């Protein structure tokens, strides 16, 4: 499998669902295909430079948006998205400028932000079709997202996608023997 997925999120905004999403994605993708700052940046590394490099390398950026995402404030009371130094803003701006596929992932009952709620440099985010992950259907919702990601990464014929489709959308990653057999049977 090739390609990488960058997970953009605001630490103070529904970190639980972001962690659940990351865990589920690890069941469908190799660890090195997923980038999430907490688990992916080693101590001592220049945080800003590493984020910029990872956005440039990714093939898809997931922007995880919870209920507090749009109105998160810094210690002075300023809306964080208004700051040009906000990491969430920098990552999304970079993906938009580079024409990367950007999938908003709505969690915790969040709504998609409107253009009016976003700074000018992020307005194109409002035109992206979002995926909603609900508490009640979390696993099923993630299965649909995994299928979308596999297709976006050009892995439509991958053993994982074939297995997902054959199992009604399950995220169960085939073991090495199953994956080998799936590859052989699809040849």
C-alpha positions, 0 to 999 in steps of 0.5 A: 500500500502506498500513500499517506493520510494526515490527521488534522485535529484540535487537541482541545476539541473531542480528542477522544473521537480523534483517538478512536478514529486513529486506532480504527485507521491503524486496523486498515492502514500501515502505521507509517501511512498515518500521520498524527502529530502526537504519535508521529513527531519525535521529541526535539524535532522542529514541530512547524517544519515537520508539520509542513513536510508531512502535509506536503507528503500526504495524499489525503488530509482528514480535518477532524472537526468537533463541536468546539473546533470553530470557536476554540479560543486562545488564552487572550480570548481570540478565536484560534482560527483567526491566528495565522500561527494556529497549527490547525489553520496552517495545516488546512491552508497548506493542504488547500494551497497544494490541492490535496484531497481534504476530507472534513470528518465531523465528530461529536455532533459537530456541524460543517462550518460555513464560509462565513465562519471561516477566515478567507484562507480556509473558506474552501474548506466549507465546499468539501463534502464531509464524513460524519462519525457518530457515536452510535455508528462509529465503527460502521461510519469509519468503515465507510471512511476507510473505503473512501480513503482506499479509493482516494489513495488509488488502492481500489483493487487492494486486498483490504478493500476487496475484503471490506466489500466482501464482509459488508464493509467490515474494517477487519484487516486480513492477516498476511495469509488471507491478504496473500490468498486474496491477491492470488484469487483476484489475479 
